[in-house]
């Protein structure tokens, strides 16, 4: 989870996830989400919102990196090529 700590913190803050520390709590949370459709819907929407924001950030980052890459078919420098 460490590599996703920021995302998970956002997910927790938005209500899209809950921190579970033991089997009893897990069973209770699953039962609650199973029975309570409004709570389940609210949690799913929060998770989807955070995930969509992450996808947008990923797309922006990827586009910024691609803008720095040489264009396809552009001549490559041969300054360091061996003779």
C-alpha positions in Angstrom: 0.0 0.0 0.0 3.0 2.4 0.5 3.3 3.1 -3.2 -0.3 4.2 -3.3 -0.3 6.0 0.0 -1.4 9.4 -1.4 -4.2 7.9 -3.5 -5.4 5.8 -0.5 -5.3 8.8 1.8 -7.5 10.7 -0.8 -9.8 7.6 -1.0 -10.2 7.5 2.8 -10.8 11.3 3.0 -13.5 11.2 0.3 -15.3 8.2 1.9 -14.5 5.9 -1.0 -12.7 3.4 1.3 -12.5 2.4 4.9 -9.4 1.3 6.9 -10.0 -2.3 8.2 -7.7 -3.7 10.8 -9.3 -7.0 11.7 -11.6 -9.8 10.4 -14.5 -8.8 12.7 -14.5 -5.2 11.3 -14.2 -6.5 7.8 -17.3 -8.8 8.2 -19.3 -5.9 9.8 -18.4 -3.5 7.0 -19.2 -6.0 4.3 -22.6 -6.8 5.9 -23.4 -3.1 6.2 -22.5 -2.4 2.6 -24.6 -5.4 1.5 -27.6 -4.2 3.5 -27.4 -0.5 3.0 -27.7 0.4 -0.7 -27.5 4.2 -0.1 -24.3 3.8 1.9 -22.9 1.4 -0.7 -23.8 3.8 -3.6 -22.3 6.8 -1.7 -19.0 4.9 -1.1 -18.8 3.7 -4.7 -19.4 7.2 -6.1 -16.7 8.6 -3.8 -14.3 5.9 -5.0 -15.1 6.5 -8.6 -14.6 10.3 -8.2 -11.1 9.8 -6.7 -10.2 7.2 -9.3 -11.3 9.5 -12.1 -9.2 12.4 -10.7 -6.2 10.1 -10.6 -6.8 9.0 -14.2 -7.0 12.7 -15.3 -3.7 13.4 -13.5 -2.1 10.4 -15.1 -3.3 11.5 -18.6 -1.9 15.0 -18.0 1.5 13.6 -16.8 1.7 11.2 -19.8 0.9 14.0 -22.2 3.6 16.3 -20.7 6.2 13.5 -21.0 5.2 12.7 -24.6 5.5 16.4 -25.4 9.2 16.2 -24.4 9.9 13.1 -26.5 11.3 13.5 -30.0 8.7 13.2 -32.8 8.3 9.9 -34.5 10.6 9.7 -37.5 12.7 12.5 -36.3 16.4 12.0 -37.2 18.5 10.7 -34.3 21.7 12.4 -33.3 24.8 10.3 -34.3 27.2 12.4 -32.3 28.1 9.5 -30.0 27.9 6.7 -32.6 31.0 4.6 -33.1 32.6 4.8 -36.6 
